[in-house]
Each structure stands twice: as structure tokens, then as C-alpha cells.
Amino acid sequence: MNGLETVLTIIVMNIVYVSLFTIRIILVMKSRRLLASFISMFEVFAYLMGLNIVLSNIDKPLNLAAYCVGWGGGVWLGIKIEEWLALGYSTLQIVVESDGSSSLPALLRERGFGVTNWLAEGRDGPRLVMEVLTKRSLEKHLLKLIQEIAPRAFVISYEPRAFRGGFWTKRLKQDQR
């Protein structure tokens, strides 16, 4: 390989390695053991191949720079792939002013979201608090919907690790049939 081919190979190998590494870590966190194990085989292959090329040409600083560029590119691509996959679920806690007649929970339910709501007291008076569980792939859509309906809403999003019972588990059982 000439110098340019070596540099490009190092960059590509590291992008592949770090992207797979990022996806594997996410899969491990989501308890997808079998898929994470399978991906790790390709990950370690890409790692060893790229590292072998770098170490065989360690006297050339451009190769080290290519390794670093590939690493950064792999992190970026891994994040983009994870966003595209959007595995798992999100829980959004939505807090809006309560005038006693808020139709937001009903509107969200009409759109297919499971909503649990209750009245709470905030610094500036009564608030309506809603908790909504959704697939991560629908989170951006839900946030956009909330922004359109209640632009002043306070929203917190987090990922639940596990849940059981309620609206979602009934729906999941029906979807699996």
C-alpha cells in the first residue's frame, strides 16, 4: 500500500471499529446479549486490522493522525446509527399550567400515547403533570406535538430500563401476536 492508501485504510478501519464499539455498548446496556456478542466479533476484527496497520507503520505520524481522525469519525457515525436505530423506550414527564380544563392528556391519548396524569402544585400555582411512555423512535414526534400544543410545557425525558403492567405491556402482547 502507498501512503495515501494506508492513511485511508486506517481511517476507514477505525470508523468501522468505533461505530461497532458504540453500537455494541448500547446493545449491552439494552440487554441485547446475543446481538452484542455477534457484533463484537466484527468489532475486534476491525480493531486488530487497523491497529496492525498503524503499528506496522508507527514511524509515520500521518498514520497516527489517521487513526485519531478515524476514531473521531467512528464516534460520530456510531452516535448517528444509534439515533437512527432508536432502540428502547423513553418516558417523558410533561408539566403544564393547569386551568382545570386541559385537554392535553386526551389529545395525546387520541394520538396513541399512554398518558398518566395528576394535578400538582408548582411555584406559580397548580400544574398538570403527565407521564408518557413511548418508543424512542417516536420521541421526536411526541416532542414536536407537545411543542405545537403546549409550547410553554416543561418536559423531562429519560429512558426506563424495565417496566411491567399497565397500558404498554398489554399493547406489546397484542403486537407480538
C-alpha positions in Angstrom: 0.0 0.0 0.0 1.2 3.5 -0.7 1.0 6.3 1.9 -2.5 7.6 0.9 -4.0 4.1 0.7 -2.6 3.3 4.2 -4.0 6.5 5.7 -7.4 6.0 4.1 -7.5 2.3 5.2 -6.6 3.3 8.8 -9.4 5.9 8.8 -12.0 3.5 7.4 -11.0 0.7 9.7 -11.2 2.9 12.8 -14.6 4.4 11.7 -15.9 0.8 11.4 -14.3 -0.3 14.7 -15.5 2.6 16.8 -19.0 2.6 15.2 -19.4 -1.1 16.0 -18.0 -0.5 19.5 -20.6 2.2 20.2 -23.4 0.1 18.9 -22.2 -2.9 20.9 -22.1 -0.9 24.1 -25.6 0.3 23.5 -26.8 -3.2 22.9 -25.2 -4.4 26.1 -27.0 -1.6 28.0 -30.3 -2.7 26.4 -29.7 -6.3 27.4 -29.4 -7.5 23.8 -26.7 -10.0 24.6 -26.7 -12.2 21.6 -26.6 -9.4 19.0 -23.9 -7.6 21.1 -21.8 -10.7 21.1 -22.2 -11.2 17.4 -21.2 -7.6 16.6 -18.2 -7.8 18.9 -16.6 -10.3 16.6 -16.6 -7.9 13.7 -15.6 -5.1 16.0 -12.5 -6.8 17.3 -11.5 -7.9 13.7 -11.7 -4.2 12.5 -9.7 -3.1 15.6 -6.9 -5.6 15.1 -6.6 -5.0 11.4 -6.5 -1.2 11.9 -4.1 -1.4 14.8 -1.8 -3.8 12.9 -1.5 -1.3 10.0 -0.7 1.5 12.4 1.8 -0.4 14.4 3.5 -1.7 11.2 3.9 1.9 10.1 4.4 3.6 13.5 7.3 5.7 12.3 4.9 7.8 10.2 3.0 10.4 12.2 0.4 10.8 9.5 -0.8 7.2 10.2 -1.2 8.1 13.9 -3.2 11.2 12.8 -5.3 9.0 10.5 -6.0 6.7 13.5 -7.3 9.7 15.5 -9.4 11.0 12.6 -10.9 7.6 12.2 -11.6 7.3 15.9 -13.5 10.7 15.9 -15.4 9.7 12.7 -16.3 6.4 14.3 -17.7 8.1 17.4 -19.8 10.5 15.2 -21.1 7.7 13.0 -21.8 5.4 15.9 -24.0 8.1 17.5 -25.8 8.7 14.2 -26.5 5.0 13.9 -27.8 4.8 17.5 -30.1 7.7 16.9 -31.4 6.0 13.7 -32.0 2.7 15.5 -33.6 4.4 18.5 -33.8 1.2 20.5 -36.0 1.0 23.6 -38.4 3.4 25.2 -38.5 6.9 26.6 -40.5 8.3 29.4 -41.5 11.9 29.2 -42.7 13.9 32.2 -44.6 16.9 30.9 -45.7 19.7 33.2 -48.1 22.4 32.1 -50.2 25.1 33.7 -53.4 23.7 35.0 -56.5 25.8 34.4 -58.7 22.8 35.3 -59.7 22.2 31.7 -56.5 21.0 30.0 -57.3 18.6 27.1 -53.6 17.7 26.5 -53.9 14.2 28.1 -56.9 13.4 25.9 -55.2 14.7 22.8 -52.1 12.6 23.5 -54.2 9.5 24.1 -56.0 10.1 20.8 -52.6 10.1 19.1 -51.9 6.6 20.6 -49.8 7.6 23.6 -50.4 6.1 27.0 -50.7 9.0 29.5 -50.9 9.1 33.3 -51.7 12.5 34.7 -52.3 14.2 38.0 -52.6 17.6 39.5 -49.6 19.1 41.3 -48.6 22.4 42.9 -45.8 24.4 41.4 -44.2 27.7 42.5 -46.7 29.7 40.5 -49.8 27.6 41.2 -51.5 24.5 40.0 -49.8 22.3 37.4 -50.9 19.3 35.4 -48.2 16.6 35.3 -48.3 13.9 32.7 -46.1 10.9 32.3 -45.9 9.4 28.8 -44.1 6.2 27.8 -43.2 6.0 24.1 -40.9 4.1 21.8 -37.7 6.1 21.4 -38.3 6.2 17.6 -41.4 8.3 18.4 -39.9 10.6 20.9 -39.1 13.4 18.5 -42.6 13.2 17.1 -44.0 13.4 20.6 -41.8 16.4 21.5 -42.9 18.2 18.3 -46.5 17.5 19.2 -46.1 18.9 22.7 -44.3 22.0 21.3 -47.3 22.6 19.0 -50.0 22.1 21.6 -48.3 23.4 24.7 -45.2 25.5 23.8 -44.6 26.5 27.4 -44.6 22.9 28.7 -41.7 21.8 30.9 -40.5 18.4 29.6 -38.1 15.9 31.1 -37.1 12.8 29.0 -35.4 9.7 30.4 -35.1 6.1 29.5 -36.7 3.4 31.6 -34.7 0.2 32.0 -37.6 -2.0 32.7 -41.4 -1.8 33.1 -44.3 -4.2 33.6 -48.0 -3.9 33.8 -50.2 -1.2 32.5 -51.1 0.1 29.0 -47.8 -0.8 27.4 -47.4 -4.4 28.4 -51.0 -5.2 27.1 -50.2 -3.5 23.8 -46.9 -5.3 23.5 -48.5 -8.6 24.0 -51.1 -7.8 21.3 -48.4 -6.6 18.9 -46.5 -9.9 19.3 -49.5 -12.0 18.2 
